[in-house]
Amino acid sequence: MSPSEAPSDERPEEPSTPCQAPSRAHLSVTCPVAATMDLLNGKWTLHILRELMHGKKRFNELSRAIGAVSSRTLCCRLRALEDQGILVREVKNTIPPWVEYELTEKGRALNHVIDSVVAWATRYMTHEVAACQEHHAPAD
């Protein structure tokens, strides 16, 4: 076999065609999912939502319940969720003053999304869920 006949590691060139823009139907599914995932993927967001599903909490109550989150990070996430209309922040004019956080209707509606994720994971990701539960189980 001559060098010109040797097999090439290079792929043949693909015909150049312009990229097609996504259809409206595709975008009507993709964009809401992407927007929701952007919201839920925020650091500590699911932990914050989980804690507030049980009702109002003060900043330090949230901080203790969540665990390893820094005060600065928690404050930033709470402000971002407030800006998105997921929760409300109420400053109590007491001495000393304190702040309470509570989910809005929009925030409480995420409970159905989270419950659906839990149901799906419980059914289809049994090994991963078991490993996570074992990793986070309290020590005796």
C-alpha positions as CSV (number, residue, x, y, z in Angstrom):
1,M,0.0,0.0,0.0
2,S,1.5,3.3,-1.0
3,P,1.5,6.3,1.4
4,S,-1.3,7.9,-0.6
5,E,-3.4,4.8,-0.2
6,A,-2.8,4.5,3.6
7,P,-5.9,4.8,5.8
8,S,-6.3,8.2,7.2
9,D,-7.1,9.1,10.8
10,E,-8.8,12.2,9.6
11,R,-12.6,12.2,9.2
12,P,-13.9,13.1,5.8
13,E,-15.1,16.7,5.6
14,E,-18.7,17.1,6.3
15,P,-20.7,19.1,3.8
16,S,-21.0,22.7,5.1
17,T,-24.6,23.5,5.8
18,P,-25.8,26.5,7.8
19,C,-26.9,25.6,11.4
20,Q,-30.6,25.5,11.6
21,A,-32.3,27.7,14.2
22,P,-34.3,25.8,16.8
23,S,-38.0,25.6,16.1
24,R,-40.5,27.5,18.3
25,A,-41.8,24.1,19.6
26,H,-38.3,23.2,20.6
27,L,-37.7,26.5,22.3
28,S,-41.1,26.3,24.1
29,V,-39.8,23.2,25.9
30,T,-36.1,24.0,26.2
31,C,-36.2,27.6,27.5
32,P,-38.5,27.0,30.5
33,V,-36.4,23.9,31.5
34,A,-33.2,25.9,31.2
35,A,-34.6,28.8,33.1
36,T,-35.8,26.6,35.9
37,M,-32.6,24.6,36.1
38,D,-30.6,27.9,36.3
39,L,-32.7,28.9,39.3
40,L,-32.5,25.5,41.0
41,N,-28.8,25.0,40.3
42,G,-27.9,28.1,42.3
43,K,-25.6,27.1,45.2
44,W,-27.6,26.2,48.3
45,T,-30.9,27.0,46.6
46,L,-32.5,23.6,47.1
47,H,-31.3,23.6,50.7
48,I,-32.9,27.0,51.3
49,L,-36.1,26.0,49.6
50,R,-36.3,22.7,51.6
51,E,-36.0,24.6,54.9
52,L,-38.5,27.3,54.0
53,M,-41.1,24.7,52.8
54,H,-41.8,24.2,56.5
55,G,-42.6,27.9,57.1
56,K,-40.9,31.1,58.1
57,K,-37.3,31.1,59.3
58,R,-34.9,33.7,60.6
59,F,-31.5,34.0,59.1
60,N,-29.6,32.2,61.8
61,E,-32.2,29.4,61.9
62,L,-31.7,28.9,58.2
63,S,-27.9,29.0,58.6
64,R,-27.9,26.3,61.3
65,A,-30.4,24.1,59.5
66,I,-28.4,24.2,56.2
67,G,-25.0,23.7,57.8
68,A,-21.8,24.5,56.0
69,V,-22.9,27.7,54.1
70,S,-21.1,30.9,54.9
71,S,-23.2,33.9,56.1
72,R,-22.1,35.9,53.0
73,T,-23.1,33.1,50.6
74,L,-26.5,32.6,52.3
75,C,-27.2,36.3,52.3
76,C,-26.4,36.5,48.6
77,R,-28.6,33.5,47.7
78,L,-31.5,34.8,49.8
79,R,-31.3,38.2,48.1
80,A,-31.2,36.5,44.7
81,L,-34.2,34.4,45.5
82,E,-36.0,37.5,46.8
83,D,-35.2,39.3,43.5
84,Q,-36.7,36.4,41.6
85,G,-39.9,36.5,43.7
86,I,-39.3,33.1,45.3
87,L,-39.3,34.4,48.9
88,V,-40.0,37.5,50.9
89,R,-37.7,39.1,53.4
90,E,-39.4,40.8,56.4
91,V,-37.4,43.0,58.8
92,K,-38.8,43.0,62.3
93,N,-38.4,46.3,64.1
94,T,-37.4,44.9,67.4
95,I,-34.4,45.3,69.6
96,P,-32.3,43.7,68.4
97,P,-33.9,43.7,64.9
98,W,-34.2,40.4,63.1
99,V,-35.1,39.3,59.6
100,E,-37.6,36.5,58.6
101,Y,-37.7,34.7,55.3
102,E,-40.8,33.1,53.9
103,L,-41.6,31.5,50.5
104,T,-44.0,33.3,48.2
105,E,-46.7,31.4,46.3
106,K,-44.3,31.2,43.4
107,G,-41.7,29.7,45.8
108,R,-44.1,27.2,47.4
109,A,-45.1,26.0,43.9
110,L,-41.6,24.7,43.5
111,N,-42.4,22.0,46.1
112,H,-44.2,20.1,43.3
113,V,-41.1,20.3,41.2
114,I,-38.9,19.1,44.0
115,D,-41.4,16.3,44.9
116,S,-41.3,15.2,41.2
117,V,-37.5,15.1,41.2
118,V,-37.5,13.0,44.5
119,A,-40.1,10.6,43.0
120,W,-38.1,10.2,39.8
121,A,-34.8,9.7,41.6
122,T,-36.3,7.3,44.0
123,R,-37.5,5.2,41.1
124,Y,-34.7,5.4,38.6
125,M,-31.5,6.3,40.6
126,T,-31.8,3.8,43.5
127,H,-28.0,3.1,43.7
128,E,-27.1,6.8,43.7
129,V,-29.8,7.7,46.2
130,A,-28.6,4.8,48.5
131,A,-25.0,6.0,48.3
132,C,-26.0,9.6,49.1
133,Q,-28.1,8.5,52.1
134,E,-25.3,6.3,53.4
135,H,-22.8,9.2,53.0
136,H,-25.1,11.6,54.8
137,A,-26.4,9.3,57.5
138,P,-25.7,10.5,61.1
139,A,-22.9,8.7,62.9
140,D,-23.8,6.6,65.8
